[in-house]
């Protein structure tokens, strides 16, 4: 939840930037956003360990300035899951914005509305189903993330252990199949509930936009 929530506003900003603006380095930025989708998750986790570990440059800075430690902490698990989920959110939001006719936004601007007002009253209501879908996809991806998380924060019970790493841990010990099965069922229930909620909210949002 934290991984999806913290990434939502940056994803909306990046999605809008990539969909509506053209600038030097546009293709490079677009590729960088999608890198976690194509890199092996273990590689992403190792890069996080180098940058955000207690000896990494960003990790040292965060610990010395605000006392935030990410490596082998639950905060690091949220960071790893969020980075792996971020591209899915950005892509969904970007596609939704690209589907909006720019002439509608231009019409709002000609009536005297500011850019922020045009976005809030014209663009946002129309892309809301895509934003919701992107957030749910990010949540599902974050919940199922394994490789980057276990590489960056390990699998410490009660500290950094997630559902996938707990399932993996139970499958490594004799007699752990029953506990692993229970966690698998919990994962299925959470995932299906999230998808059904996404479908319901997306339909309601689409209906409201169509009705307006």
Backbone bond lengths (Angstrom), bond angles and torsions (degrees), N, CA, C in turn:
res aa  C-N    CA-C-N  psi(-1)  N-CA   C-N-CA  omega(-1)  CA-C   N-CA-C  phi
1 X - - - 1.461 - - 1.525 111.14 -
2 X 1.325 116.23 -44.50 1.463 120.04 179.95 1.528 110.93 -64.73
3 X 1.340 116.29 -41.53 1.468 120.50 179.98 1.521 111.25 -61.08
4 X 1.340 116.77 -43.09 1.470 120.51 -179.26 1.524 111.16 -71.95
5 X 1.336 116.77 -40.83 1.460 120.37 -176.05 1.527 111.92 -67.63
6 X 1.334 116.85 -44.65 1.459 119.74 -177.75 1.528 112.25 -68.66
7 X 1.323 116.55 -26.29 1.454 118.99 -179.24 1.507 114.75 -86.40
8 X 1.342 118.17 -7.92 1.461 120.39 -172.00 1.529 113.09 -65.75
9 X 1.325 117.42 -52.68 1.466 119.71 -178.45 1.533 112.43 -64.30
10 X 1.360 119.43 -46.37 1.471 118.47 174.69 1.528 112.64 -58.95
11 X 1.330 117.56 -36.59 1.459 120.41 179.61 1.516 111.00 -66.54
12 X 1.324 117.43 -38.21 1.468 120.54 177.51 1.523 110.30 -66.08
13 X 1.331 116.83 -41.55 1.456 119.73 178.57 1.516 112.56 -64.39
14 X 1.335 116.47 -45.85 1.462 120.21 179.05 1.522 111.50 -67.55
15 X 1.328 116.39 -39.38 1.458 119.85 178.55 1.516 111.62 -61.16
16 X 1.322 116.41 -42.67 1.473 120.80 178.25 1.524 110.71 -66.62
17 X 1.321 116.21 -43.47 1.466 120.48 -179.78 1.525 111.28 -60.38
18 X 1.310 117.29 -45.96 1.462 121.15 -177.62 1.527 112.07 -72.40
19 X 1.320 116.81 -28.82 1.463 120.13 -177.95 1.521 112.89 -83.23
20 X 1.330 117.14 -33.21 1.464 119.33 -170.55 1.532 114.60 -111.61
21 X 1.305 118.39 -15.86 1.460 120.59 -175.33 1.519 111.10 -114.27
22 X 1.317 116.18 148.25 1.458 122.49 173.44 1.516 107.84 -124.98
23 X 1.331 117.27 125.71 1.450 121.61 -175.23 1.518 108.39 -153.53
24 X 1.323 115.14 167.42 1.456 120.52 178.04 1.535 108.58 -65.19
25 X 1.298 115.60 127.01 1.453 120.04 -178.35 1.514 113.58 92.32
26 X 1.335 117.24 8.28 1.466 120.54 -179.62 1.533 110.78 -59.48
27 X 1.331 116.59 -47.24 1.459 120.68 -179.51 1.517 112.16 -64.17
28 X 1.338 116.28 -38.02 1.456 120.26 179.21 1.521 111.19 -65.91
29 X 1.335 117.18 -43.67 1.460 120.87 179.07 1.524 110.76 -63.21
30 X 1.333 115.60 -42.32 1.467 119.96 178.43 1.534 110.59 -60.48
31 X 1.331 116.33 -41.62 1.467 120.03 179.26 1.525 111.29 -67.68
32 X 1.327 117.49 -40.09 1.464 120.92 -179.28 1.529 111.61 -63.11
33 X 1.329 115.56 -37.69 1.461 119.28 179.04 1.521 110.75 -62.13
34 X 1.339 116.44 -36.26 1.460 121.03 -175.72 1.526 113.88 -89.01
35 X 1.329 117.92 -4.52 1.471 120.89 -176.72 1.526 113.21 -54.22
36 X 1.354 120.10 -44.58 1.469 118.19 -179.71 1.526 114.13 -59.78
37 X 1.333 117.75 -20.46 1.461 120.29 179.51 1.524 112.26 -76.36
38 X 1.322 116.68 -25.93 1.462 119.85 -174.80 1.524 113.02 -105.94
39 X 1.325 116.97 -20.81 1.466 119.55 176.69 1.532 109.61 -76.78
40 X 1.317 117.95 146.21 1.468 119.18 170.80 1.525 109.42 -58.43
41 X 1.332 118.70 135.36 1.467 120.87 -177.92 1.528 113.80 -54.58
42 X 1.335 116.58 -34.20 1.466 119.22 179.16 1.522 110.56 -63.75
43 X 1.324 116.96 -36.83 1.465 120.67 177.65 1.527 110.11 -64.35
44 X 1.316 116.51 -44.27 1.462 120.12 177.44 1.525 110.70 -59.85
45 X 1.332 116.92 -43.33 1.455 120.38 178.27 1.516 112.65 -62.58
46 X 1.329 116.59 -38.97 1.461 120.27 178.82 1.529 111.08 -66.98
47 X 1.327 116.80 -40.37 1.468 120.34 177.11 1.526 110.82 -63.75
48 X 1.331 116.67 -38.54 1.464 120.05 175.75 1.527 110.91 -62.98
49 X 1.312 116.35 -39.36 1.461 120.81 179.51 1.522 110.68 -64.23
50 X 1.331 116.51 -39.92 1.463 120.39 178.82 1.525 111.24 -66.54
51 X 1.340 116.52 -42.36 1.466 120.19 -174.43 1.526 112.50 -84.58
52 X 1.343 117.42 -41.64 1.461 121.10 -172.02 1.528 113.20 -107.54
53 X 1.343 117.81 0.27 1.459 120.02 176.59 1.519 111.75 -65.85
54 X 1.307 116.47 172.58 1.471 120.07 -175.82 1.518 112.22 -68.63
55 X 1.335 117.84 -14.86 1.461 121.08 174.46 1.522 111.75 -108.69
56 X 1.319 117.24 0.10 1.463 121.10 178.64 1.520 111.02 -81.07
57 X 1.322 118.01 156.50 1.475 120.99 -175.76 1.524 113.31 -60.88
58 X 1.325 117.83 -44.75 1.465 119.71 -179.80 1.522 110.27 -72.76
59 X 1.343 116.86 -39.28 1.458 120.43 178.56 1.512 112.69 -61.10
60 X 1.337 116.90 -42.98 1.473 120.97 178.12 1.520 110.30 -62.96
61 X 1.331 116.16 -43.71 1.464 120.75 -179.00 1.532 111.22 -62.12
62 X 1.339 117.21 -46.32 1.464 120.60 -178.91 1.525 111.91 -65.06
63 X 1.322 116.52 -38.85 1.467 119.57 -179.29 1.521 111.32 -69.48
64 X 1.332 117.06 -39.92 1.464 120.12 -177.30 1.527 112.43 -75.84
65 X 1.334 117.38 -30.50 1.465 119.66 -175.62 1.526 113.17 -90.61
66 X 1.325 117.40 -45.98 1.468 119.16 -176.26 1.526 112.89 -123.77
67 X 1.323 116.39 3.61 1.462 119.91 177.55 1.515 114.37 72.33
68 X 1.315 117.17 21.18 1.469 121.11 -178.73 1.522 110.30 -91.94
69 X 1.322 116.42 121.82 1.463 122.27 176.63 1.520 107.89 -112.13
70 X 1.324 116.49 129.83 1.461 121.06 -175.77 1.525 112.44 -106.96
71 X 1.326 117.43 -41.07 1.461 120.46 -176.11 1.521 110.57 -64.54
72 X 1.346 115.77 129.58 1.464 123.43 177.83 1.526 112.42 60.20
73 X 1.337 115.87 30.54 1.464 122.68 174.01 1.535 108.67 -129.25
74 X 1.333 116.20 162.38 1.461 119.69 179.50 1.526 111.50 -63.56
75 X 1.325 116.61 -29.17 1.457 119.71 177.75 1.531 110.75 -63.17
76 X 1.327 116.12 -36.45 1.453 120.27 176.64 1.519 111.97 -68.22
77 X 1.347 116.13 -34.56 1.464 119.69 176.66 1.521 110.34 -63.18
78 X 1.332 116.58 -41.22 1.466 120.52 177.52 1.529 110.86 -65.05
79 X 1.333 116.73 -39.76 1.459 120.34 179.07 1.525 110.89 -63.92
80 X 1.325 117.13 -47.34 1.464 120.62 -179.18 1.525 111.22 -61.60
81 X 1.339 116.31 -45.40 1.464 120.27 179.13 1.528 110.91 -63.58
82 X 1.337 116.21 -40.37 1.458 119.92 -179.77 1.520 112.91 -65.05
83 X 1.322 116.97 -40.48 1.465 120.16 179.64 1.520 110.77 -66.89
84 X 1.316 117.63 -38.97 1.460 120.17 178.47 1.521 111.91 -69.36
85 X 1.328 117.83 -29.65 1.458 121.69 -178.56 1.522 112.99 -88.03
86 X 1.312 117.72 -21.93 1.464 122.82 -172.90 1.536 113.55 -55.94
87 X 1.329 119.90 -44.94 1.470 118.96 -178.94 1.522 113.61 -59.61
88 X 1.319 117.83 -36.89 1.464 120.36 179.28 1.526 110.85 -64.07
89 X 1.324 116.61 -39.56 1.450 120.50 179.61 1.525 111.16 -67.78
90 X 1.327 115.99 -45.33 1.464 120.10 179.88 1.526 110.84 -61.65
91 X 1.317 116.46 -43.71 1.464 120.24 -177.58 1.530 111.58 -64.12
92 X 1.325 116.90 -44.03 1.460 119.97 179.60 1.528 111.19 -62.82
93 X 1.316 116.74 -43.13 1.468 120.78 -179.39 1.524 110.38 -69.34
94 X 1.321 117.36 -40.72 1.462 120.60 179.35 1.534 110.97 -61.59
95 X 1.316 117.52 -44.71 1.462 120.56 179.25 1.522 111.15 -63.24
96 X 1.320 116.82 -36.97 1.463 120.20 178.41 1.524 111.25 -65.81
97 X 1.323 116.74 -41.36 1.464 120.19 179.80 1.522 110.55 -68.06
98 X 1.317 117.30 -40.09 1.469 120.46 178.84 1.521 112.06 -64.23
99 X 1.332 117.11 -23.81 1.464 120.79 179.42 1.530 112.34 -80.15
100 X 1.328 117.21 -13.09 1.463 121.00 179.15 1.523 109.25 -82.56
101 X 1.329 117.10 130.14 1.464 121.74 179.48 1.530 109.36 -67.09
102 X 1.341 118.11 119.07 1.470 119.92 179.68 1.524 113.50 -58.80
103 X 1.331 116.73 -22.73 1.470 119.27 179.56 1.525 111.60 -64.00
104 X 1.322 117.00 -29.93 1.461 119.79 176.93 1.521 111.02 -66.79
105 X 1.309 116.07 -39.74 1.466 120.20 177.03 1.528 110.55 -68.62
106 X 1.324 115.99 -39.05 1.464 120.16 178.32 1.525 111.18 -64.53
107 X 1.327 116.46 -35.70 1.466 119.91 178.30 1.524 110.54 -64.43
108 X 1.312 116.81 -40.50 1.453 120.00 177.02 1.520 111.64 -63.62
109 X 1.337 116.27 -38.88 1.466 120.48 179.71 1.526 111.13 -66.88
110 X 1.341 117.57 -37.92 1.477 120.37 -179.91 1.525 111.37 -67.63
111 X 1.317 117.18 -21.60 1.469 120.59 178.03 1.523 111.82 -85.66
112 X 1.326 116.66 3.89 1.456 120.92 174.12 1.516 115.66 100.01
113 X 1.314 117.28 3.59 1.463 119.63 -179.51 1.528 110.39 -76.94
114 X 1.323 116.19 143.69 1.460 121.02 176.66 1.520 109.66 -73.81
115 X 1.337 116.49 169.55 1.463 119.98 179.93 1.524 111.51 -60.72
116 X 1.328 115.40 -42.03 1.466 118.56 179.99 1.526 111.00 -66.19
117 X 1.326 117.17 -37.42 1.461 120.40 178.82 1.521 110.94 -68.98
118 X 1.330 116.97 -39.29 1.467 120.34 176.86 1.523 110.14 -61.56
119 X 1.331 116.07 -43.00 1.466 119.32 -179.67 1.525 110.97 -64.09
120 X 1.322 117.11 -43.90 1.468 120.77 -175.58 1.526 112.45 -72.48
121 X 1.330 117.38 -33.86 1.467 119.75 -173.72 1.525 113.80 -100.98
122 X 1.330 117.34 -20.97 1.470 119.70 -177.81 1.527 110.76 -114.06
123 X 1.336 116.23 -57.96 1.462 120.29 -172.83 1.525 112.26 -70.97
124 X 1.329 116.93 -50.79 1.461 120.67 -173.74 1.527 113.30 -59.12
125 X 1.348 119.25 -47.19 1.473 117.65 178.39 1.526 113.18 -59.36
126 X 1.333 117.43 -32.83 1.454 120.23 -177.44 1.530 112.56 -78.45
127 X 1.323 116.79 -28.10 1.466 119.20 -178.82 1.525 111.72 -97.66
128 X 1.338 117.48 0.68 1.460 120.47 -175.39 1.532 113.35 -55.62
129 X 1.341 119.33 -42.55 1.480 117.59 176.63 1.525 112.79 -59.07
130 X 1.334 117.08 -38.26 1.462 120.32 178.13 1.512 112.26 -68.90
131 X 1.333 117.18 -36.92 1.462 121.10 177.52 1.529 110.01 -63.90
132 X 1.332 115.81 -43.96 1.465 120.11 179.19 1.523 110.40 -63.82
133 X 1.331 115.78 -44.63 1.465 119.48 179.43 1.525 110.93 -62.03
134 X 1.328 116.96 -41.16 1.460 120.60 178.72 1.509 112.32 -64.50
135 X 1.339 116.82 -39.57 1.460 120.64 179.10 1.531 111.25 -66.11
136 X 1.330 116.03 -40.20 1.465 119.36 179.55 1.524 110.83 -68.89
137 X 1.331 116.85 -40.62 1.457 119.86 176.42 1.526 110.99 -60.74
138 X 1.326 115.45 -42.08 1.463 119.55 179.41 1.523 110.54 -64.11
139 X 1.334 117.00 -41.92 1.462 120.59 178.30 1.525 110.89 -60.51
140 X 1.337 115.84 -45.81 1.460 120.02 -178.90 1.523 111.49 -63.93
141 X 1.331 115.76 -41.80 1.460 119.82 178.83 1.525 110.92 -65.88
142 X 1.340 116.54 -42.32 1.466 120.38 179.98 1.526 110.78 -63.97
143 X 1.343 116.80 -40.34 1.454 119.70 -179.11 1.527 111.47 -66.18
144 X 1.334 116.55 -32.60 1.457 119.91 -177.79 1.510 114.50 -93.89
145 X 1.330 117.60 1.21 1.465 119.88 -177.28 1.536 111.13 -66.84
146 X 1.324 115.18 137.27 1.471 120.21 -176.93 1.527 112.11 -131.50
147 X 1.340 117.37 -56.68 1.464 121.20 -170.35 1.514 114.30 -60.93
148 X 1.342 117.07 -52.41 1.469 120.10 -177.99 1.521 111.12 -66.81
149 X 1.321 115.97 -38.00 1.466 120.05 -177.77 1.517 111.88 -65.77
150 X 1.328 116.46 -49.26 1.462 119.05 -176.13 1.525 111.43 -69.00
151 X 1.349 117.35 -27.26 1.461 120.81 177.59 1.521 111.14 -73.57
152 X 1.327 116.54 -38.13 1.466 121.16 -174.35 1.530 112.43 -84.48
153 X 1.338 117.11 -40.14 1.466 119.02 -173.21 1.525 112.87 -123.27
154 X 1.341 117.52 5.06 1.463 122.59 179.58 1.531 110.53 65.86
155 X 1.320 116.37 -158.50 1.462 122.37 -175.24 1.522 108.22 -135.02
156 X 1.326 115.78 71.56 1.461 121.76 -175.21 1.522 109.08 -96.72
157 X 1.339 118.41 113.99 1.471 120.42 -179.24 1.527 111.57 -56.79
158 X 1.304 115.40 133.34 1.458 120.55 179.14 1.510 114.57 79.62
159 X 1.328 117.47 -5.65 1.463 120.79 -179.04 1.526 111.74 -122.75
160 X 1.328 116.39 -61.21 1.469 119.88 -175.87 1.521 112.46 -124.41
161 X 1.325 117.07 4.17 1.466 119.20 -176.98 1.525 110.51 -73.30
162 X 1.322 116.28 127.87 1.450 122.50 177.81 1.524 108.70 -107.06
163 X 1.323 117.28 175.76 1.462 120.42 179.26 1.529 112.27 -56.68
164 X 1.352 119.22 -50.56 1.466 118.20 -179.90 1.522 113.66 -62.04
165 X 1.339 117.20 -40.98 1.466 118.87 -178.95 1.522 111.44 -70.87
166 X 1.342 116.60 -30.18 1.460 119.33 176.42 1.529 110.70 -68.88
167 X 1.326 116.70 -41.18 1.464 120.24 176.34 1.525 109.90 -60.17
168 X 1.322 115.59 -45.18 1.473 120.71 179.25 1.534 110.72 -60.14
169 X 1.339 115.94 -43.29 1.465 119.83 -178.03 1.529 111.04 -64.66
170 X 1.326 117.62 -42.47 1.464 120.47 179.80 1.521 112.03 -65.48
171 X 1.342 116.62 -33.05 1.460 119.37 -179.50 1.524 112.41 -73.77
172 X 1.322 117.63 -11.46 1.463 121.37 -179.91 1.520 113.25 -89.34
173 X 1.347 117.02 -8.37 1.463 119.34 -177.08 1.533 109.27 -117.89
174 X 1.305 118.09 145.32 1.466 120.84 178.51 1.529 111.65 -60.66
175 X 1.305 116.34 134.51 1.454 121.01 179.07 1.512 114.71 80.46
176 X 1.320 116.85 7.93 1.467 119.37 -178.75 1.507 114.59 -88.55
177 X 1.340 116.42 0.59 1.463 119.55 -175.85 1.524 112.40 -63.65
178 X 1.330 117.49 -36.91 1.470 120.21 -178.43 1.528 110.75 -64.68
179 X 1.345 116.47 -45.25 1.466 119.96 178.75 1.523 110.65 -65.18
180 X 1.327 117.08 -39.14 1.453 120.68 178.21 1.530 110.85 -63.55
181 X 1.334 116.44 -39.91 1.466 120.65 178.80 1.523 111.00 -63.17
182 X 1.320 117.26 -41.19 1.466 120.34 177.97 1.522 111.23 -60.72
183 X 1.322 116.58 -43.18 1.462 120.00 179.31 1.520 111.48 -67.79
184 X 1.321 116.81 -35.95 1.466 120.49 176.53 1.529 110.12 -61.82
185 X 1.330 116.55 -43.95 1.462 120.54 179.12 1.532 110.80 -63.65
186 X 1.334 116.33 -40.74 1.471 120.04 176.76 1.521 110.33 -61.09
187 X 1.328 116.99 -42.76 1.459 121.36 179.24 1.524 111.03 -61.20
188 X 1.330 116.31 -42.94 1.470 120.16 -179.82 1.523 110.45 -63.91
189 X 1.326 117.20 -43.14 1.466 120.92 -179.62 1.533 110.63 -62.40
190 X 1.335 116.30 -46.41 1.463 120.00 -179.70 1.533 110.49 -62.78
191 X 1.332 116.82 -45.35 1.460 120.56 -178.14 1.522 111.07 -64.07
192 X 1.325 117.81 -46.03 1.462 120.84 -179.80 1.528 111.25 -64.71
193 X 1.330 116.76 -39.96 1.469 120.05 178.19 1.522 110.82 -62.38
194 X 1.333 116.14 -41.70 1.460 120.04 179.10 1.524 111.16 -64.30
195 X 1.330 116.93 -42.48 1.459 120.52 -179.68 1.525 111.59 -66.85
196 X 1.329 117.35 -41.49 1.465 120.07 178.36 1.528 110.88 -65.45
197 X 1.332 116.41 -40.27 1.462 119.76 176.81 1.517 110.86 -63.13
198 X 1.329 116.65 -41.56 1.458 121.18 178.06 1.528 110.71 -60.89
199 X 1.326 116.34 -44.21 1.459 120.59 179.64 1.525 111.20 -62.47
200 X 1.315 116.53 -43.93 1.457 120.98 -178.69 1.534 111.49 -65.50
201 X 1.335 115.63 -50.62 1.470 119.44 -178.16 1.524 110.48 -65.59
202 X 1.343 117.02 -38.75 1.461 120.32 178.48 1.514 112.19 -62.79
203 X 1.327 117.15 -41.16 1.469 120.68 178.29 1.522 110.91 -65.72
204 X 1.332 116.69 -42.92 1.469 120.10 178.43 1.515 111.30 -61.86
205 X 1.341 115.63 -43.47 1.468 118.92 179.94 1.515 111.59 -65.38
206 X 1.336 117.33 -41.88 1.468 121.98 178.85 1.527 110.22 -64.18
207 X 1.339 117.12 -39.06 1.453 120.45 179.48 1.536 111.58 -65.97
208 X 1.338 115.77 -39.43 1.453 119.42 178.50 1.515 111.97 -65.21
209 X 1.344 115.54 -40.74 1.475 119.21 177.80 1.514 110.65 -64.72
210 X 1.351 116.95 -43.52 1.461 120.49 -179.59 1.522 110.94 -65.00
211 X 1.346 116.75 -36.03 1.453 120.10 -179.31 1.507 113.33 -71.62
212 X 1.343 115.18 -27.23 1.471 118.25 179.90 1.520 111.23 -81.78
